[in-house]
């Protein structure tokens, strides 16, 4: 199992495609990261699935994780 996984998504504000490097060894994670294009805060939620891959959701700052 790889300890890091590259995951793609889109900014919930401007729709710009973004790529995240997720550290799977850290387990479940919730954090805020600014969009590199529009600079608005993206709420990122990472869950590690049973097969060891990552499930990532990207939401605006007012949405629940």
Secondary structure, 3 states (H helix, E strand, C coil): CCCEEEEEEECCCCCCEEEEEEEHHHCCEEEEEECCCCCCEEEEEEEECCCCCEEEEEEECCCCC
